[in-house]
Amino acid sequence: MDESRFNPNTHEVVSPTQDTVSQIAWHRNQNFLAASTWDSKIGLWEIQMNSALKTQFQYSAPILTCCWADMLVFFGSVDGKVGGWDPTTGHKQEIGEHGSGVKFVKWLSSSHLISGSWDSTIKVWDVRAPRTSLFNLNLPNKLYAADVQDNILVCATAGRDVLAYDMRTLNQPIYQKKSPLKFQSKCIKLFNTPDPGFVIGSVEGKAAVEYLNEPTSRNFVFSCHRDNNAIKSVNDIAFHPGGVFATVGSEGGIKWWNKEKKMKVHEFKPNGLPIVCCSWNSTGSIFAYAIGYDWSKGTQYMLENTPFKSQILYSSQQIPS
């Protein structure tokens, strides 16, 4: 890796994926980092222990999303399957199926898993009795992004719809309106301090902070990812345990924001390559992100240019006060 292209205190994992990473996920209690990829793999690294690849799982279709549950990793794939993998034993489990690609999975409790799909449905599964969902929720449009925190589920769909549900009922949305952003939603993350809300990012290089308890003057939209005035997609959002959140974009930028002060608090030097996803570990001491082609310039650009080298990097840089 050319260290000059990146920021101080940034390191690359050993044996990274060969294709673009779709999601990275930290273990809740340990510095284990899982990454799902478009070349149908899930890799697992132990960060700060030479960051060597500990083990890897090969699937039959591109994997769009992954999450941890104790020492298990669950995933969703382009073929509509929801599955589980035990990195210790190598055991694989089929949990359930959607009618199209699975864009979102999240562990809920001791045995429950939630998944969301391009088929416009959200499903809840009991992994002890797989293949039959406990609950199906129909969304108004194709799911682009979702998040769960505490008892709240938020979904961003095609048609710029944003819906939030109380996970204890899931019958009717507790929040439903059009995104404050004018173009396609790309990512969404919940927060719960001091009041519940979410940050949503779009392909237009903007993000918005929205509180669920309306009306509020604290809602705002801001520009965050541009390259010489060219608009670049906001590819992912991640929250630090202390409340600062990060956005990453197609221009290779990483920016950290304070939503209460409505200001940027830190910016990494852009590396010129798209950053596709990001996440902080549970203590907020390590920030990980992945570089790879995000298809923002289409298929032809990929065919006519040198293939992108996908990379997974991490930084221990301190959060500004």
Summary of the structure (lengths in Angstrom):
residues: 321
radius of gyration: 18.4
end to end distance: 30.5
largest distance: 52.7
contacts: 1093
relative contact order: 0.12
helix: 4%
strand: 50%
